[in-house]
Each structure stands twice: as structure tokens, then as C-alpha cells.
């Protein structure tokens, strides 16, 4: 990905050293936002200079999303001032934000599946003449923006519902670009992108800043911030705890300390080593799903963590879902402790002691409007019930035990699941299977959208479960995570296992090489 | 191969202050609005109708009017909570009355007991509901279309069986039982009360109810948690059909006849009552208490209008306005509770 334009390369990044030389374009002062019963923001300051990439860091629940929504006009601040070019402004609704030149790319994809790409890009600000939409002009401009994003292969006339998650992200990005924005807010734009697409994103960001556009960039990935960021603002518990920190001179240790208020080693737990005589618990033999993956065989022993590494779209998630019976395998078998599972039957897998923590927590994992304890007992309430009558007291007791053991916050089992942050939602899914009691745990992207502090905690948790004898199969798009967490790694490319090795014997470069080779073949 | 519950040792205690947020209080507060509405309607009734409205006889009339719609609404609450809709309950009710009354008029055997009529109606109702359920759950036809088809088919079948004639029921035991009073209250009202209490228990206290809410709240999450979603959806429509069967028995008792026109357009009143009661049309949240209040509000209003000599057409317009107003108020209320 050597695509840096030579003319663009010497672009003098307005360095962090001279912030005084330029006035902030956007300034937020003492922003407070109360929700009934909760203070989401309690005095947040943010200065964004023209043409800078300003990174916003903070744990889940630190208030980043709320702050963005205030800027986008989706929430009204309870107190505080927002200034653009030293003029105080108010942003009563999203259109006002756009008028002030603030465009937002949300983390949750905000596209309409039934409309075309061009219609989505110009949604809300359709090009029209006398009430008739100018489809050709919209398509032309959309094509131009998609070209800038390096995605000319997406047609403006394509229906968005047919695109992949990454494709939808591109459309969402194109929409932000279609406004003549002075500030573009990107909420975890790289979460659903693979590494090549992330490169494209960075190129676009470079292009934007060279035109004087400021970017507020939110990401959990410190390496990304190191690459493209200029300055960092750190939020913690709704308060700005680190302000305008220069990316170049701030250490990771300092950042993590600011975010967590304690020193955390971003480290993986020790591997105690799986005894050679540990029994094979999960045995997958020649599993295939037509058109997605073929001939996948793997074994996971009690106490072992096996990781599947591969790019988005390599078939990793589908492999997990097929093992779990959520998809019906075209051929092959899955056995747990020697017992063959009925293909395509989730209840059969659950009865055998398999648990799945799915990739999409909100759409596949949780009943968001139900309280936390009912989400935790979603697989066990029937077992706890007596003759069909629910035993809610037992359910709450079991849920509370897990909430304490996993340090789930806030520590209330009666709150609706949608009020939890990403990391805590993830924990409640783990809790579900802990209550159930599992011999095999399938974890799909266990740390997606989870902040750094909570990550190490989750890693430790997964390792402790393995130590207790659970067989764990984990999928992640972050290769270091798979390498750091697993005992044994399977590299997946285009639906095939292209390599298997103990985690100590393979590094990130090797995995990437294998993945690329597989793609080229 | 399921092991016992696992635990992971923790290093931090929980903060008890954080668990103060009450979730359970909300449904009560939401229903409070409906109670207030019902009280206001009653006040209006006393003011305009005086003793004609407030008499015991009139109150029993209101409740009797509510009972058949009410029983259907309990079943519909389950369907809507699960994220579906059943447009066929009125037609299925009609079919069940015709089927049962045909049985009663044609079976002249000496040992014929009236309870057979009851079981016939229940079986027809549950059977039609299960057909709905199979088509929706396993055939993957959207509920709106599947039950729309049943609406047409059941009504047509009822007309074929009865030849569009009203079949008068002259089975003394049956009529004696269902037209009787129990402690001064008609049996029909007792039946409504019984079905409502049973419905509340099932929705709130049983695994069946929990599955219903989970399937309506997030079918994919329910499936991945190991719940047999398709089978459960089939049961839910079977349950709705069963309530249509119960309602058919009540209709036979009230009108002493089976007819293919019984229950015509009743599904609209039923759905309106459930939605006004606070059950979310998109599924995931249902309230039996709210449904009962919704049914009572509509029947009390109808009574109030009739006492004040309002024309049927004007009543229909008023009902439409009230449905929209009630839902608007509830949404506002829900929104203010949320943000």
C-alpha cells in the first residue's frame, strides 16, 4: 500500500508544537449532559484545530458517544458552550450540525438498506430541481466520492442492502464527505474494515486534512492513532482528563493510565500449557458450508484456547456458527466429547455444552429491552424453572453471582441490557454461558468495540475459563489478539485452513503472508 | 454433558449503590395512565348518564360486552409480544361457532353431552391457529399475509358449512350453563376474568411467556441462546386460535346461535385494545394488565356513546381518534421515561 502521493508527502502537518499559532476551529467548553439518573458528561472540553486529526480516547462509557451526539445535534447539552471560529453556536438538530459544517460517521451503520448507494449518500440533502431528484447528477458525484475513497468498484446504483458491512461503512463515509464539512467526526471507522481498507481510510483522511478539514477520530486501536493522529483528548467518566496531548510525544503507558486511572499492562495472560493427556472436547471433522468454507477439521482439548486468524470475509464467523448449528453444514461432523451433534440444530449444540458469543452483540446476542439478568439466563431460565414456572429469584441470584465475578458494571441486574457499554454487554454474554456451564465456548470477536482496559480484563477472564477446563475457540480480526490469547492458531483464508501452528511459533507477519498467499492463489 | 454452573473468581466487590435503579416500577406507572383514562370515562358516564350509566346492570352490560373481545385480546397480546399479528381471530371465531353448532344440530344421538360443543369449538380454534403457526414459523410467510389468508379462508369455510344460515342452538345444558350467573355475575364475565388471570400468569411467570418476550425482542438472539424459535411461534398462534375457540363458545352462549358472520371485523377491536393497552407492536414487550384496561376502555366508551344516543358511525370516528390519541400519549410517556 504505497500510495502516498509524492506531492502530498511533504505536506507540513501542522505540528502539535505550534497550536498557539492557529485558533481552534471548533471548541467545546464545559459540556455537561445529564440523563435521568445519570451524568453522561460532566465537564468536557475539546479544541479542534483546522486541518488536524484530533483523536478522542476513552474507555467504553467514558462519554465519547454522547459527546459526538451533542456535536451532531442528536443530544442537547445540559450546560456548556460550543464555539465555531469563536462564535457561540447551538445545535438543536442534526441539520443544524451540517449547516455549521460538522458531519458525523456513526459507529452503528446508519444506512438504509432498501435505497441505492447514491440515494443513501444524498439522503436528507437530495439534489433536486423543482422537487424532482437529479438522479444522474447524484450518481455522478457519488461515483466521484467513491473514487476518492478508492472504491470505484461500488456502483452508485447498487442497493446498499447487498453490500457487506465494510461496504456500508464506505457508503456512510461517502455521505459524510458529500457534505461540505469542515469537521468530520469518525466514530470507530476502522472497526469493520480490513487492513487494506484502513489504508484507504487513512489516505482519505490525509486528503481531507490537506484541504483544511479537521477530523475527530475515535478508535480503540492505539497503533492507528499513532499513525494518523496529531493530538489526543482523553475522556474518563464524562470528564476531560487529558487535553490536546501531542501524539508524537505521549507514551502509551501515559494514555492508558489517563484512560483507566491505573497502570495497566496491555498484556496477555500467561499460557500455562495444555497437558498432553488433556481430552479432546471439541472435534470438528471435514466441516464444509457450500460457497463459504470447506474441509475444516480442528480439535480443541480441555483447557486449550484455539484461535482462528484471518481477514474479514475469510469465513471465520461462519465456521463458528456452523459448529454451533446456527448454519447447517453441507458436510462434515461436529462432536463434543465423542458425541456427534445433530447438524443445523442450535439446541443440540447447547445441550452438548457448547456456548456461542456471537459477533454482533446487539443484533445476535442480546434482547436489548430486557433486563440484564434475563439476558444472562436466556439459555438457562427453562432449566431453572420448575414445571414451566419461572424461578426468577434463582435467575437473579445466578446473574448476580456472575455480575460480581465478572465485575460487570453497573452492578445491577435489573437494568435494561441496552444501557450497558460494549464491554459489559460482552461480559453479560459470557455470563450467560457461565451460568449454563459450558465445555466448549465459541467466542466471535470478543473484544470488538471494547476499550483497552476492559480488554486485558476479558483476556484474563477467557484464560481463567480455559484453566478451569473449558475448551475455547476464538475468532478475531486482530491478529495480535489471536496470537496473544490462543495456545494454538489456525490461519483461515478464503474458507480454508491454510496453516496451523502453536501460537509461540508464528508471528503477525507470518500470518499476514499466509493470508495473502491464500488470497492470491 | 452439561456441567454445573461455572464461576470466575473476582477481585473487586460490587457497589451496592449502583443497583438502586428500579426497572420493575415502570409497567405500573405506564398502566397508571390507562387507569386514569378509564376513570375519566366513567366520570363522563356518571355526568351524562347518571344512574343509567352507574347501575349494576349497566356495569355488567359493559363487562359482558368486553368479555369476548377481551378473551381474544389476551391471545393477541401473546402474538403481538412475539412480534407478530393475527388478523384471523374474528373469522376463526365465526368458523368455530358454525362448526360447533352444526355438530349440535346434526348429532341427535341420545348420549350427546353439551360439553362436546365446547371441545369442538376449542379444537377448531386451536387447529386453525396451529395452521397459522405452521405456515408462519415453518413456511416463513409473514404473519400479516398468513393470517389474512386464514381470515378469508375461515370465513369462507364457515359460509360453506352453514350455507350462510344462522344455526340456532337448542341444547338446554349448554345454554343453561353459559347464560347463567355465578354470584350475581354472568359466566361470560367469569370466563374473561379467568382467561385474563391465566394469561397474566403464563406471560409473566412461565417459561412460555419468557420465550414469547425473547422471541419478540430479538429472535436471532433467542435462537442463538438455544430457544426453539420456530416451534414456539407455532404454539403462540395455536394459543391465539385457542382463545378464538373460547370466544366462540362464549359467542354461542350469548347469541344462542352459530353464524358465519360472528366475529366480523372483531380482530380490529382486539388489536386496537392490545396496542392501546401498551403492548409494543414491534414485539418484545407485552402487558396483560394493559390489554384488559384497553378492552375495558373501549367497551365503556361504546356504552357511554350509546347511552348518549351517538350514532354507530360517529362512534367509529370517535374510536379512531381515541386509538391515535392513546398511542400518541403512550409514546410521549415512554419517550420521556427513556431519555
Interface residues (C-beta under 8 A of the other chain):
Chain A: X35 X36 X37 X324 X326 X336 X337 X339 X346 X347 X349 X350 X351 X352 X353 X356 X358 X363 X364 X365 X366 X367 X368 X369 X370 X371 X374 X378 X379 X381 X382 X385 X388 X389 X390 X398 X401 X402 X403 X404 X405 X406 X407 X409 X410 X411 X412 X413 X414 X415 X416 X432 X434 X435 X436 X437 X438 X439 X461 X464 X465 X468 X470
Chain B: X1 X2 X3 X4 X5 X6 X7 X8 X9 X10 X11 X12 X13 X14 X15 X16 X18 X19 X20 X21 X22 X23 X24 X205 X206 X207 X208 X209 X210 X211 X213 X214 X217 X218 X220 X221 X222 X223 X224 X225 X226 X227 X228 X284 X285 X337 X339
